[in-house]
Amino acid sequence: MADYKLYCMGESGNAYKAALMLELCRLDWQPVWVDFFNGETRGPDYRSGVNEMGEVPVLEHQGRKLSQSGVILDYLAEVTRKFGPKSDDERREIWRWILFDNHKFTANLATLRYLIQFAKTGETPVTEFLRARANTSLKIADAHLAQHPFIIGKRATIADFSMAGYVFYGEELTVPLEPYVNVLKWMDRIQAMPGWKHPYDLMPRGNS
């Protein structure tokens, strides 16, 4: 039995954040596929036994069940002593970018992708609004990454893995990344890290 279990699905960029951290840290882990598209996360068994919030990812380790990708990343950084802060200032900077990611970067990219790719809504005023916000967030990240190879400086941290949750899904994003040269270079640096894998190579996919 693996030391870590991650309740996840390949389509979830939030789950990918945790899966990537597990893989880059070379931990003994296994994915537990969650059938989101057929309602598993909304069922009483999942909510009572895995996550009352009805979401992925959930990390199981040594009797703990942790949800929310930022919490999972922080936990793994503490346990492994890898990719975490080396000072209080770095800790605050990491959380500044994780909160930005959760509130604006991932929030807009992920919701837009879900509506177009999976809910099949087509273009609507809502998707236009989300795409505009996604591009604004990408511009902010691109300008920041023009000055830094990674989010908080010269080395990768959990802030990078949080921000990287959805950018590797390619055309599924429906937001072209080509204008954001520094974001692309940052993605290349992450891909060059030993152990990097695409989300669909780390986690099983559903019938999406």
GIDA-V605857 format. One record per residue. N is the residue number from 1. D_LAST is the distance of its C-alpha to the last C-alpha in Angstrom with 1 decimal. Layout:
{{N:D_LAST} {N:D_LAST}}
This chain:
{{1:28.6} {2:27.2} {3:29.0} {4:25.9} {5:22.6} {6:19.7} {7:17.2} {8:14.0} {9:10.5} {10:10.0} {11:8.1} {12:11.3} {13:14.2} {14:16.5} {15:15.9} {16:16.4} {17:19.8} {18:20.9} {19:19.6} {20:21.4} {21:24.5} {22:24.5} {23:24.2} {24:26.8} {25:29.1} {26:28.8} {27:28.4} {28:27.7} {29:24.3} {30:21.4} {31:17.8} {32:17.0} {33:13.3} {34:12.4} {35:9.9} {36:9.4} {37:6.9} {38:9.6} {39:12.3} {40:13.9} {41:15.1} {42:16.7} {43:18.6} {44:22.3} {45:22.1} {46:19.8} {47:21.8} {48:25.1} {49:24.5} {50:22.2} {51:21.9} {52:23.6} {53:21.7} {54:18.4} {55:16.7} {56:15.8} {57:17.5} {58:20.3} {59:22.9} {60:25.2} {61:28.5} {62:31.9} {63:31.3} {64:29.7} {65:26.3} {66:25.6} {67:23.0} {68:22.5} {69:21.9} {70:25.3} {71:27.1} {72:25.4} {73:26.4} {74:29.8} {75:30.2} {76:29.3} {77:31.6} {78:34.4} {79:33.9} {80:33.7} {81:36.0} {82:33.7} {83:32.3} {84:33.9} {85:36.8} {86:40.4} {87:42.1} {88:41.8} {89:41.5} {90:38.5} {91:36.9} {92:37.3} {93:36.0} {94:32.9} {95:32.2} {96:33.0} {97:30.1} {98:27.6} {99:28.5} {100:28.2} {101:24.8} {102:23.6} {103:25.3} {104:24.9} {105:23.2} {106:19.9} {107:20.1} {108:20.0} {109:17.8} {110:15.0} {111:15.4} {112:15.7} {113:12.5} {114:10.6} {115:12.5} {116:12.3} {117:8.9} {118:6.7} {119:9.8} {120:11.1} {121:14.6} {122:16.2} {123:19.2} {124:21.2} {125:24.0} {126:21.7} {127:19.6} {128:23.0} {129:24.4} {130:21.6} {131:21.8} {132:25.6} {133:25.4} {134:23.0} {135:25.5} {136:28.3} {137:26.9} {138:26.3} {139:29.9} {140:31.2} {141:29.5} {142:30.7} {143:34.2} {144:34.3} {145:33.0} {146:35.7} {147:38.1} {148:36.3} {149:34.5} {150:32.4} {151:31.8} {152:34.9} {153:37.0} {154:37.5} {155:35.2} {156:31.6} {157:31.0} {158:28.2} {159:28.4} {160:27.0} {161:24.1} {162:23.3} {163:23.5} {164:21.5} {165:18.3} {166:16.3} {167:18.6} {168:17.4} {169:14.0} {170:16.0} {171:15.2} {172:12.0} {173:14.8} {174:16.4} {175:19.6} {176:21.7} {177:23.3} {178:26.1} {179:28.6} {180:28.4} {181:30.4} {182:31.1} {183:27.5} {184:26.8} {185:29.8} {186:28.8} {187:25.4} {188:27.4} {189:29.6} {190:26.7} {191:25.3} {192:28.8} {193:29.0} {194:29.4} {195:26.3} {196:23.8} {197:20.4} {198:17.2} {199:14.5} {200:12.4} {201:15.8} {202:16.6} {203:13.7} {204:11.4} {205:7.7} {206:5.5} {207:3.7} {208:0.0}}
